[in-house]
Amino acid sequence: MDCVGWANGAFSPNGKWVVVASDQNNVRVWNARTGNAVSPEMKHNQIVSSAIFSADSTRVLTVSEDNAARVWDAQTGLLVGQPMRHDERISSASFSPDGKWVLTGSSDRTARVWDAQTGLPAGPPMKHESWVSFARFSPDGKTIMTCDGAVRNWDPQSGEQVSPPIKIISADISVMSFSSDGRKLLTVARDHTVQIWDVRTGLTVGQPMKHDKDAWASFSPNGAWVVTASREPAARVWSAQTGLLVSAPMKRFSELNSVNFSPDSKWVVTASSWGPAQVWDAQTGLPVGPPIHDSVTFACFSPASTWGD
């Protein structure tokens, strides 16, 4: 489950740990329950732009501003394999679902698959017409989707495109993600439009979900809904099939920094620029329980969370 919003850290899939990148060019894994350090610092020479776990929670993938991605042992903090380098900035990096590969996209107009154990290239570069803003494995690992203005479908082994590109009206994409079953793709364009696509046909699914300001979005874990937020004090839940609103807007007093579903898709948690976090009922848009703390800039459910049970 992805956590969406302005943050530089992530829960481990087993829910036990949290990885956080500091402003001192370091990354560290912490115990999510006790707050104690699990790993020593994973030191970088430049700013770390992202840090995520592998699916089995044993490794951490980081990207820094030195145009390299790195894999680390989550407990020892030791580097696994060599750095995976592009000629220019890396804009996207992720593990394959089975953890064997790393996929990167870069402003050097290429995406690449790497061996996660050695850091060596696992195939030829996937060449694009413009900078690659996103690169994602499908949930089954059999497909790669990238975005360079158009959304492209690639075979991970051959590095060849397997279908015509999906042309986006607004070429600049700020968010791209798969539904949990891999059948749908979610994009957020710089014109503030959220759209769902059928991966197999490349056709749109439902109507566009339009916003007045910069937006971000994610699928619910069950794939039935999409939650969106923009630089305004409200989050919204939409049908992933029709693009129509499901709930009333979840309104706060200041613009939102993050909005995320619970693992069971029943709840949404929001965090604002100023003020507390809040849990909401995803189907009604009504608040559940009191606000959380006085000032929270980011909030996300643990993958193992069963909030409200």
Secondary structure per residue as TSV (DSSP state, phi and psi in degrees):
chain	resnum	aa	ss	phi	psi
A	1	M	-	360.0	122.7
A	2	D	-	-79.5	143.9
A	3	C	-	-102.9	128.2
A	4	V	-	-112.3	132.1
A	5	G	B	147.3	-169.6
A	6	W	S	-90.9	87.9
A	7	A	-	-149.0	158.4
A	8	N	S	-127.5	64.7
A	9	G	E	-173.8	172.2
A	10	A	E	-159.6	150.3
A	11	F	E	-72.6	151.5
A	12	S	-	-74.9	150.7
A	13	P	T	-58.1	-27.4
A	14	N	T	-81.6	-2.8
A	15	G	S	77.4	2.2
A	16	K	S	-88.1	-29.2
A	17	W	E	-125.6	163.8
A	18	V	E	-132.1	134.6
A	19	V	E	-106.1	134.2
A	20	V	E	-134.5	134.4
A	21	A	E	-97.9	130.0
A	22	S	-	-95.0	171.2
A	23	D	T	-81.9	8.2
A	24	Q	T	-103.7	21.0
A	25	N	S	67.7	26.2
A	26	N	E	-123.5	154.5
A	27	V	E	-127.0	143.6
A	28	R	E	-147.5	148.0
A	29	V	E	-100.3	135.6
A	30	W	E	-125.8	151.7
A	31	N	E	-72.5	121.8
A	32	A	T	-67.3	-24.7
A	33	R	T	-90.7	-41.8
A	34	T	T	-97.4	-22.6
A	35	G	-	81.0	5.2
A	36	N	-	-82.3	151.3
A	37	A	B	-68.6	135.8
A	38	V	-	-96.8	-41.8
A	39	S	S	-117.0	159.2
A	40	P	-	-70.5	173.1
A	41	E	-	-67.3	137.1
A	42	M	E	-97.4	103.3
A	43	K	E	-88.3	136.3
A	44	H	-	-121.7	160.8
A	45	N	S	-86.4	-20.5
A	46	Q	S	-136.9	179.2
A	47	I	-	-58.1	137.6
A	48	V	E	-93.8	122.0
A	49	S	E	-93.9	-21.0
A	50	S	E	-157.5	154.5
A	51	A	E	-151.4	123.6
A	52	I	E	-139.2	160.5
A	53	F	E	-92.4	157.3
A	54	S	-	-74.1	165.2
A	55	A	T	-62.2	-28.9
A	56	D	T	-91.7	5.7
A	57	S	S	67.6	11.5
A	58	T	S	-92.2	-18.1
A	59	R	E	-132.6	159.9
A	60	V	E	-124.2	135.3
A	61	L	E	-108.3	124.0
A	62	T	E	-120.8	154.2
A	63	V	E	-128.3	131.1
A	64	S	E	-123.4	171.5
A	65	E	T	-77.1	10.0
A	66	D	T	-93.9	18.3
A	67	N	T	69.0	26.8
A	68	A	E	-132.6	146.6
A	69	A	E	-108.5	149.2
A	70	R	E	-138.6	145.6
A	71	V	E	-108.6	135.8
A	72	W	E	-128.5	152.1
A	73	D	E	-73.6	125.1
A	74	A	T	-66.2	-24.3
A	75	Q	T	-100.0	-38.7
A	76	T	T	-88.2	-20.5
A	77	G	-	73.9	11.4
A	78	L	-	-86.3	146.7
A	79	L	E	-70.0	135.4
A	80	V	E	-107.0	114.1
A	81	G	E	73.3	-173.7
A	82	Q	E	-93.7	159.1
A	83	P	E	-59.8	144.9
A	84	M	E	-102.6	107.1
A	85	R	E	-107.4	141.4
A	86	H	-	-110.7	168.4
A	87	D	S	-75.5	-24.3
A	88	E	S	-134.4	-172.7
A	89	R	-	-57.7	137.5
A	90	I	E	-86.7	123.6
A	91	S	E	-101.8	-14.9
A	92	S	E	-153.7	138.3
A	93	A	E	-153.6	138.0
A	94	S	E	-157.7	156.5
A	95	F	E	-80.6	153.8
A	96	S	-	-70.8	159.2
A	97	P	T	-56.5	-32.7
A	98	D	T	-88.7	-1.5
A	99	G	S	78.2	3.4
A	100	K	S	-80.3	-24.0
A	101	W	E	-129.2	158.3
A	102	V	E	-121.4	136.4
A	103	L	E	-113.9	129.4
A	104	T	E	-126.9	149.8
A	105	G	E	-127.4	147.3
A	106	S	E	-141.7	160.8
A	107	S	T	-74.3	-1.9
A	108	D	T	-82.2	11.9
A	109	R	S	72.3	25.4
A	110	T	E	-132.9	155.0
A	111	A	E	-119.8	149.8
A	112	R	E	-141.6	149.3
A	113	V	E	-104.5	134.9
A	114	W	E	-125.2	152.2
A	115	D	E	-73.4	119.8
A	116	A	T	-69.6	-18.9
A	117	Q	T	-86.8	-37.5
A	118	T	T	-104.0	-24.4
A	119	G	-	81.0	8.1
A	120	L	-	-88.4	150.7
A	121	P	B	-60.1	139.2
A	122	A	-	-103.4	3.0
A	123	G	S	-179.5	-179.7
A	124	P	-	-71.1	157.0
A	125	P	-	-66.8	144.5
A	126	M	E	-92.4	108.8
A	127	K	E	-87.5	140.5
A	128	H	-	-124.9	169.6
A	129	E	S	-85.2	-20.8
A	130	S	S	-145.6	-175.3
A	131	W	-	-65.0	144.8
A	132	V	-	-91.6	108.0
A	133	S	-	-82.1	-30.1
A	134	F	E	-143.1	146.9
A	135	A	E	-145.3	125.3
A	136	R	E	-138.9	136.5
A	137	F	E	-75.9	145.3
A	138	S	-	-68.8	160.2
A	139	P	T	-57.3	-27.5
A	140	D	T	-90.9	-2.4
A	141	G	S	77.2	3.3
A	142	K	S	-90.4	-11.1
A	143	T	-	-134.6	148.1
A	144	I	E	-119.8	132.0
A	145	M	E	-114.5	132.8
A	146	T	E	-127.8	163.5
A	147	C	E	-134.6	124.6
A	148	D	S	-129.4	34.8
A	149	G	S	108.6	-50.5
A	150	A	E	-96.0	153.4
A	151	V	E	-96.4	126.3
A	152	R	E	-119.6	144.8
A	153	N	E	-111.4	123.3
A	154	W	E	-124.2	152.6
A	155	D	-	-86.7	122.3
A	156	P	T	-62.3	-29.5
A	157	Q	T	-82.1	-44.2
A	158	S	T	-88.6	-22.9
A	159	G	-	73.8	18.6
A	160	E	-	-104.3	147.1
A	161	Q	B	-70.3	139.5
A	162	V	-	-109.9	-4.0
A	163	S	S	-158.0	162.2
A	164	P	-	-61.0	148.2
A	165	P	-	-66.9	151.3
A	166	I	E	-87.4	118.7
A	167	K	E	-86.2	122.6
A	168	I	-	-95.6	134.9
A	169	I	S	-59.6	-49.3
A	170	S	S	-95.6	109.2
A	171	A	-	-67.9	-18.0
A	172	D	-	-92.7	111.2
A	173	I	E	-104.0	130.9
A	174	S	E	-103.7	-18.9
A	175	V	E	-143.1	139.5
A	176	M	E	-148.8	127.4
A	177	S	E	-154.6	154.8
A	178	F	E	-88.2	152.4
A	179	S	-	-71.8	164.5
A	180	S	T	-63.1	-28.1
A	181	D	T	-89.5	-2.8
A	182	G	S	77.9	3.5
A	183	R	S	-87.0	-22.4
A	184	K	E	-122.5	154.1
A	185	L	E	-126.1	135.9
A	186	L	E	-108.2	129.6
A	187	T	E	-126.9	147.8
A	188	V	E	-123.4	121.1
A	189	A	E	-96.7	161.9
A	190	R	T	-69.6	-10.5
A	191	D	T	-86.3	13.2
A	192	H	S	75.4	18.7
A	193	T	E	-99.9	129.7
A	194	V	E	-101.2	130.4
A	195	Q	E	-139.5	144.4
A	196	I	E	-107.4	143.2
A	197	W	E	-128.1	148.4
A	198	D	E	-82.4	118.7
A	199	V	T	-62.7	-37.8
A	200	R	T	-71.1	-43.2
A	201	T	T	-97.5	-21.6
A	202	G	-	77.8	8.4
A	203	L	-	-92.2	155.4
A	204	T	E	-70.8	150.4
A	205	V	E	-117.4	116.5
A	206	G	E	73.1	177.4
A	207	Q	E	-84.6	157.2
A	208	P	E	-65.6	145.8
A	209	M	E	-101.0	101.9
A	210	K	E	-93.3	145.8
A	211	H	-	-132.4	160.7
A	212	D	S	-89.0	-18.2
A	213	K	S	-135.3	176.0
A	214	D	-	-50.7	133.5
A	215	A	E	-128.0	159.6
A	216	W	E	-137.8	163.3
A	217	A	E	-158.4	160.5
A	218	S	E	-154.4	152.7
A	219	F	E	-71.2	151.1
A	220	S	-	-72.5	154.1
A	221	P	T	-56.5	-31.0
A	222	N	T	-82.9	-3.2
A	223	G	S	78.5	-0.3
A	224	A	S	-82.8	-25.9
A	225	W	E	-131.0	167.1
A	226	V	E	-129.7	135.1
A	227	V	E	-107.9	136.3
A	228	T	E	-128.0	154.5
A	229	A	E	-147.7	154.4
A	230	S	E	-140.2	-175.7
A	231	R	S	-77.1	58.1
A	232	E	S	-148.1	161.8
A	233	P	S	-84.0	52.4
A	234	A	E	-156.6	142.9
A	235	A	E	-114.0	156.4
A	236	R	E	-140.0	145.3
A	237	V	E	-110.2	132.5
A	238	W	E	-124.5	157.2
A	239	S	E	-73.8	129.4
A	240	A	T	-74.5	-10.5
A	241	Q	T	-95.1	-38.0
A	242	T	T	-109.4	-22.4
A	243	G	-	78.3	12.6
A	244	L	-	-95.6	153.8
A	245	L	B	-64.9	139.7
A	246	V	-	-99.6	-42.2
A	247	S	S	-123.1	167.9
A	248	A	-	-67.9	153.5
A	249	P	-	-58.5	139.8
A	250	M	E	-94.9	99.4
A	251	K	E	-98.3	138.4
A	252	R	-	-122.8	-175.1
A	253	F	S	-93.0	-12.6
A	254	S	S	-142.9	167.1
A	255	E	-	-60.0	147.1
A	256	L	E	-83.4	144.2
A	257	N	E	-98.8	-30.0
A	258	S	E	-154.9	154.1
A	259	V	E	-150.5	128.2
A	260	N	E	-146.3	144.0
A	261	F	E	-79.0	154.9
A	262	S	-	-76.6	160.1
A	263	P	T	-58.6	-28.4
A	264	D	T	-90.5	3.4
A	265	S	S	69.4	7.4
A	266	K	S	-82.1	-26.6
A	267	W	E	-127.7	158.7
A	268	V	E	-128.7	138.1
A	269	V	E	-117.2	134.2
A	270	T	E	-118.3	153.5
A	271	A	E	-136.0	141.7
A	272	S	E	-111.5	167.4
A	273	S	S	-62.9	-38.3
A	274	W	S	-135.4	124.3
A	275	G	S	118.8	-177.5
A	276	P	-	-81.1	164.8
A	277	A	B	-80.0	161.8
A	278	Q	E	-146.7	138.3
A	279	V	E	-96.3	140.5
A	280	W	E	-130.5	154.1
A	281	D	E	-78.1	121.6
A	282	A	T	-65.1	-29.5
A	283	Q	T	-87.5	-27.7
A	284	T	T	-104.7	-22.7
A	285	G	-	77.0	11.8
A	286	L	-	-91.2	145.1
A	287	P	B	-65.7	145.9
A	288	V	-	-120.7	114.7
A	289	G	S	77.7	176.0
A	290	P	S	-76.8	162.9
A	291	P	-	-58.5	154.6
A	292	I	B	-105.9	113.9
A	293	H	S	63.6	176.6
A	294	D	S	-90.9	-35.7
A	295	S	-	-144.8	111.9
A	296	V	-	-132.0	120.7
A	297	T	S	-93.2	-17.9
A	298	F	-	-150.6	140.2
A	299	A	-	-144.2	139.3
A	300	C	-	-152.8	140.6
A	301	F	-	-73.7	146.4
A	302	S	-	-66.4	145.4
A	303	P	T	-59.3	-25.1
A	304	A	T	-93.1	5.6
A	305	S	-	-71.0	140.7
A	306	T	-	-127.4	56.5
A	307	W	T	-55.8	134.9
A	308	G	T	91.5	-10.8
A	309	D	-	-85.7	360.0
